[in-house]
Amino acid sequence: MGYYKKVEGVMGCLAGPMLDFRVSRSIVADKNSKYQEYQYHQLENSSDIRVLELAPGVPSDLLRVRIIHVSHIPSTTENGIIGWPVKYDALSYVWGSGWDDMLYILVDDKYFLRILPNLDVALRCLRSPEIPRTFWVDAICINQQSPEEKNTQIALMLDVYACAENVQIWLGPASTDSTTGMEALKYLAENTLCEQAPWDQMPDLAFFPALSEIFQREWFQRIWVVQEVCVSQKAIMVCGKDSFQWGNDPNQILKFMRRIKYATISPQWERAGLSQLNMDHFLQLLDLQLQHIQCQHRKTLRPVADILDIMYSTRQRKATDPQDKLCAILGLVDQSDEYFFRPGYTLNIEEVFKRLLDVIEI
């Protein structure tokens, strides 16, 4: 019963009439049901894939799909990536628990297919109310009962995620604090820091537990997701109805990383009670994405470490005066630059960080 309560919370968040999922299960699983279990047809070639076309609907509607076979394009890209003549989004998610509580989707309005609860909620949240959407989802697009097919399809995973228009990162349904955490991450991903940070605008909101709860979600602990994000053309991170995105432009990724670093060393971050929040896992993911792009382009895209990089690396070291954290590392920075930043003890720490923001590239 716990899962039904969880889904009711998701449905309430997204609005719309409730569906009794126990009834939906009996519709397809009853021995007198008109629906039969879906049987996969073998793919013609080892480089062919399946995609699913998800019919429109409100979150409480039954999930209805078409499973479509797609042949690969004979030619490949300069980086050796196989392509397919179809536009789709690839889902990056965690299968999760619930093997004893499987739910169902309808295929071609004739057959049923079992899926796990987390995927059920993800598809409901990502479904359009008006038009079909096309996805690649491993649990549905690969015949999980065929070891031979799994071997060939897993070999195509890099290509599948690299060719997707978007990689939809599903963190899971919304929680009490998740909107606050997602707002902070969206600010870091999509703003220039010229606007006041949400944790500085709304100091009464509990940003530390909100961000901690997001980073503790299972998606951040899994290994498969690293490749899925690193090769993406555009990543969209989704939690309930909240989302933010970033592309594979190396300059955009670098600026995203630098905004995170600047935020975490700023006095506003410490004042908001965020100094103990560990952003390293997220930064590592972005850095691996940048490394992958660097390998693809066969050239160095990451600049030499500057004052911001060094301050971030040494941020946990102690100092009597907050400005010591700047002054103590000046000897490690290229001082020949005409824009070399020189802090002064005559300024307060807020003014120092404003000047730092003016000279670093974010």
N, C-alpha and C positions, 0 to 999 in steps of 0.2 A: 504493500500500500504506500510505502514511502515515496516511490517514484511518481505515483499519480498526484500526490500532494505537490511534489517538485514541479511537475508539468503544469499544474493549475497555477502555480506562481508565475511561471513563464508566460502562460496564456494571458493571465491578468495583466502582466506588464505590457504585453503587446496588443491588448484589447481584442474583443470579438467573443462570440458565444462559446461556451465550453462544450467539448466533446467528451463523452465518457469512454476512455480508452479501453476499458474492460469490454464494453459493447463492441468497439471497433475490432478488438481481437477475436471475439466470438463470430463476427460477421465472416471472417476469412478462415477461421480455424475449425468451425463447427463441421461435423461429418456430413451434414446436409448442405453445406455451403456450395454455391455455384462456382466459387473460385478454386482453382488448382494451384499447386505450388509451381513457381516459375522454374523452368528448366533452361539452363544456358545452352546456346548454340556455339559450337566451336568457332573460334576466329580463323579466318582463312590463312593469314600469314602471321609470322611471329612478331612482326612490327605493327600489326593492326591493334586498335584499341576499341573499347566501348565508351560511350558517354551516356549520361542520362538526361533526358529532357523532363524537367520538373514542371508539371502543370500548375497554373496560377491557383491561388486560393487564399483564404484567411487562415491564420494559424490553427484554428480548431478543425479545419476540413481534413478529411483523409488525404494522405500523401499519394498522389497519382503520378506515375512516370512512364516514359517510353525509354527503353534501352536500345541504343543505336550503335551498330557496328561501323567503324570508320577505318578506311584503308589509309596507309601512310602515303605521303607525297614521295615519289621516287628519289628526288634530289634531297640533299641535306644542306644545312647552313655551313658557313666557313668554319664554324666551331664544331662541326660534326653532329649537330642536333637534328634529329628526325622531326619532321613536321606532319601535321594532319590538317585536311581542308575543312576545319570546323572551328568556330569560336566557342570557347568554354572557359569557365572558372574551375580551378582545382581546389579541393578542400583539404586544408591542413588541420588535423584534429586528433583527438585521442579517442580510441575505441571505447575505453572505459569499462565499467562493470555492467551487470544486468543480463548475463547469459541465461539466467533462469527467468527472466522477465522480458523476453524479446517482444518487439512490436512488429508491425507489418506495413508495407507499402503495396499499392496496387500497380501492377505492370500491365500496360495495354488494356486496362479495365477488365482483364480476364484472369490474371494470375496474382498470387501474393508472393512476397519475398520478405523474409525475416530480417530485421535490422536491430541493432542495439539502441538502448534509450538515448544515449548522448547524440547519436546521429539523427534520430527521430527529431529531437528538439532543434538541432542545428538546421535541418532542412526546413522545418516549420518557420524558423526565424529568418532564413535566407530566401524563402519563397516569395516571389512577387505576387501581389494581389490581382494583377492585371494581365501579365504576359508570361509565357513560358520562359524558364531559364535553363541553360545547359551547364551541367557540372561534370567533372570527373571526380569520382569518389571511390577509393580503393575497395571498400567493403561491398560495393554494388557492381562496379565496372570490371572487377576481376572475379572470376569464378573461384571462390575460396575453397571449393571442394576438389579442385584439380591442381595437384602439386606441379604438374608439368606447365600448366598455364601460369601459375604463380611465379615459377622460375623465369619464364620469358617476359612476363609483364613487369616484374620487379626490376629487371634489367633496363626497362624503358622509363623508370620513374623520373630520372633527371630530365629526360626529354619532355615528359608529360607536364611537369611543373614549369619547365623553362618556356614551353609554348603556350601555356595558359595566359589568357588576357589578364586575369587577376588570380592571385593565390589568396583565398579566403581563410584566414586563421581564426578558427572557432575556439575561443577560450572556454565557452560554456554559458549557461544562463546567467542573468544578472543576479547580483546579491545586494544586500542592503547598502554596501559601501562602493560597489563597483563603478557606478556612474561618476563618483568623485575621482576615483583613480584613473578612469579612462579620460576624463577631462584634462587631468594633469599630463598624461601621455600624449594626448592630441595636441596640447599646447606645445610640447617639446618637439613633436614631429612636424607640425605645420605652421608654426609661428616663427618670427625672427627675434623674439625676446624684447622687441621694442615695446610691446604691450605688457602691462603689469601681469605677473604670473598669477594663476588662480590661487595658489597656496599663499600668496601675499595679499590678494584681494579679499579672500575669505578665510582668515586665520582661524575662525571658529570651527571650520570643517576638519574632520580627522583624516588628513591626507596620508599619514603614516600607515594606519591600519588598512586604508583603502588600497594603497599601492602594494602593501605587503600581501594582502589577500589575492591580488591579481598575480603577482610574481610567484606565489605559492601554488598556483593552479598547475595541474599535472602536465599541461602542454609544455610548460617551460622546463620540465624534467626529462622529456623524451628525446631520443637521439634522431629519429627519422625526420623530425620537423626542421632540423638544422639545414639539411640539403633542400628541403621544400621551400624554405624562405630564401636561402642564399642564391638560388637560380631563378627566383621569381622576377617577372617584369614589373609587377606592382603587387605589393603585399597590403592586404586590408585586415587589420586586427579587429575582431568582433567579440564583444561581450554583451550578451542580451541584445538590446537595441542600440547600444553605443559602439562607435567604431572610429578608427583613424587609419591613415594610410601613408605609405611612402613608396617611391619608385626605385628603379635600379640605376638612376643617374648617380655616378660616384660622388659628384659634388653635393648632391642632395643628402646622400648617406653620410658623408663627412660632416656636413653642417648639422645633421640630426645628432650625430655623436658628440659634436662639440657643444651643442646646446645642452645636452645631458650633462656633460662635464662641467660646463659653466654653472648650470643650475645647482649641481651638487656641492660645489665649493662656495656658493654665494651665501652671504649672511641671511638672506631671506629664507633659504632652504633650512639653515640651522634654526632660525627663529620659528619656523613652522614645525619643528620637532622631527625633521627628516634626516638628520645627520647620520643616523645608524641604518638608513635604508641602503641595501646593497643593489646597485644598478649594474654591477659587473656582468651578470649573465646576459642582460639585454645588450650591453655594449659589445660583449664578445660575439653575439649573434650578428650584429651590424658589421663588426670588423671582419668576420668570416665571409659575409656577403661581399664586402669590399675586396677582400683577398681573391674571391672567386672571379669577380669582374676584372681584377688586375691580371689574373692568369689568362682570362679570355682575350684581353686586349694586348697581352704581352708587354706591358709597360707599368712603371711605378706610378701609382695614383695617390699614395699616401705621402703627405709632406713630412719633413723632418719635425721631430717633436719641438713644440714651442712652449712658451710660459704656461699656457693653459694645460697642455698635456702633462707637464711636470708638476704643476699644482695639483692636478687631479691624482697623479700617482702618489703624491706625498701628503694627501689631504688628511690622513689619519694620524700623522705625526703631530706631536704636541708643541705648543708655543705659548709664551706668556702673553704676548700681544698678537691679536689676529693678523696684523700687518707683517709680523715676522715670517709668516708662511709665504709671503711674497718676497720680502727682502732677502731671506735666507737662501733663495734659489737663483738669484739674479746672475750669479757667476756661471750658471749652467745654460744661460740663454744667449743667443747671438745678439750682442750689443751694438753691432755695426749697422743694424737696420735703422733707417731714419724714423721709423715708427716705434722704436724700442720704448717699452713701457717702464717708466721710472716712478714707483710709488713713493709717497712722502709721508712721514709721520705727522706732518702738520694737517693732513686730511683725515676725516673720519673714515671708517671702514666702508660705509655706504658710498661715499664719494670716490674712494679708491676703486671699487668694483664698477662704478659707472664709467670711470676712465678706462678700466681694463676692457670693458665691453666695447668701447669706442675703437680700440686698436686691434682687437682680435677679430679674425674672420669667422662670422657665424651666419 
